[in-house]
Structures are given as structure tokens and as C-alpha cells.
Amino acid sequence: MSDEEEDLILSELNDEELVEQMMDDLYDGMKPEIEEGVNILLERGWAPYRILTEALVAGMTIVGNDFRDGILFVPEVLLSANAMKGGMAILKPLLAETGAPRMGKMVIGTVKGDIHDIGKNLVAMMMEGAGFEVVDLGINNPVENYLEALEQEQPDILGMSALLTTTMPYMKVVIDTMVEKGLRDDYVVLVGGAPLNEEFGKAIGADGYCRDAAVAVEMAKDFIKRRHNQMTAS
């Protein structure tokens, strides 16, 4: 089937059918179809935030759940996340214009001495897919990079990743520095990476250890919810 025929089929679907088709296309990692679906819904007068939540975030939630349950694997999730990015590229400027609510904001980066980023990239994309704003610092980040980003971006969450046993201890350096500067309680700190475990996360003073991207999203949502409840209660 040609792209033109595919576009025609999408445009002939009603809103509900189109959203369902987009969720399927997102699951299958079909970026052009997602971009086309987003544009069709915009032409039909859908608000950008509604497209984000009802089509893209809802679709990525299914992807995240199946990844967590071992039905989908990293290559497939990366394709889905890339398709999501295609839709987000169209919606982002429109969301900024309308001042749409965001789930929260996260700064994420791989720690100093470590240049692995597949896991981090997957977490960043899945977090965006869940409606978070994500600032990705990339790889090999010294403590100064994290502190500067916290000051500039004022996120809710700081995420750190490490894939080497030799770089894992640097996470504690970052957290200890945050404690010294009186910043630690201002942020939720989540850590992840293949050699880590829950005990390590607790030992270095992180709020949570995320064994994979799906868990990271669930944990982040949970912390944001709790934070919001604390703020409204106080």
C-alpha cells in the first residue's frame, strides 16, 4: 500500500476509529502514520493536549505495560518511542502556545565516566510518551552538569543512569553534593542501569531504583502524584 493510500484510509476513519488506529500504529512503531494521524486530528479541531493524552500517551501506556510484562522488547519499544517523537514534534510547539498542563519535568543523564545511553534514551522517550517534559543531558555528566541543569530547568525529577560498575558510585557523589548544598529534598532522584539494584539505590540515598523504562514511568507518576497530594494537603 502506498503512503497516499494509507493517508486516504486514515482520513476516512471517524475520530474514535482514527485514535484506535493511531494506538495500533504507535504499537507497531509506524512514525509517518502517527504524524499523519496527528495532523488529521488537528485539522478536525482537536486540541493538541487531547491528541497527546487520548492518542499518544494512551498508546504508549500499552507499549509500556507490554514492555514491563515481557511481551515487547527494547528494539520494538524504541520504534514505538520514535513514532511517538514524530507526533510530539508536531504537537510540542502547539502545546507550548496553549500552555497545556504537563505531567511533570525530568532532567536525565548518564553519569561521569559512562558513555552508555540506550537505556537512558529509552527512559527519556517513554517519559515523554507519558506526558513528561524531559531535558536529556546526554552522557558522561560530572556533578556540575546536574547541578546546573537543576538550577536552570527546575525539574521535579532527576534521573541518573550508569551501565558500568565503576561508574555506579558516582551517583552517590551527585546525591551527596545535592545534600551538601541543601537541594536534595527539592527533587525526586531516580537511578537506573543494568548493574544497579534496589539495595544500591537505597544505600546511595536515591528515592527509587528503576529496573527498566516502564518502571521508571510508573515510579515517576507515583512520586508526582504523592508530591501533588502533599502540596495540596499543606
Protein Blocks (a to p, Z undefined) as FASTA:
>chain_A
ZZklmmmmmmmpcfklmmmmmmmmmmnopaklmmmmmmmmmmnopafklmmmmmmmmmmm
mmmmmmmnomacfklmmmmmmmmmmmmmmmmmmmmmnopacfbdcdddddehiacfklmm
mmmmmmmmnopacddebjaiafklmmmmmmmnopabdcdddfbfklmmmmmmmmmmmmmn
opmmmpccddedjkbcfklmmmnopabdcfbfklmmmmmmmmmmmmmmmmmmZZ
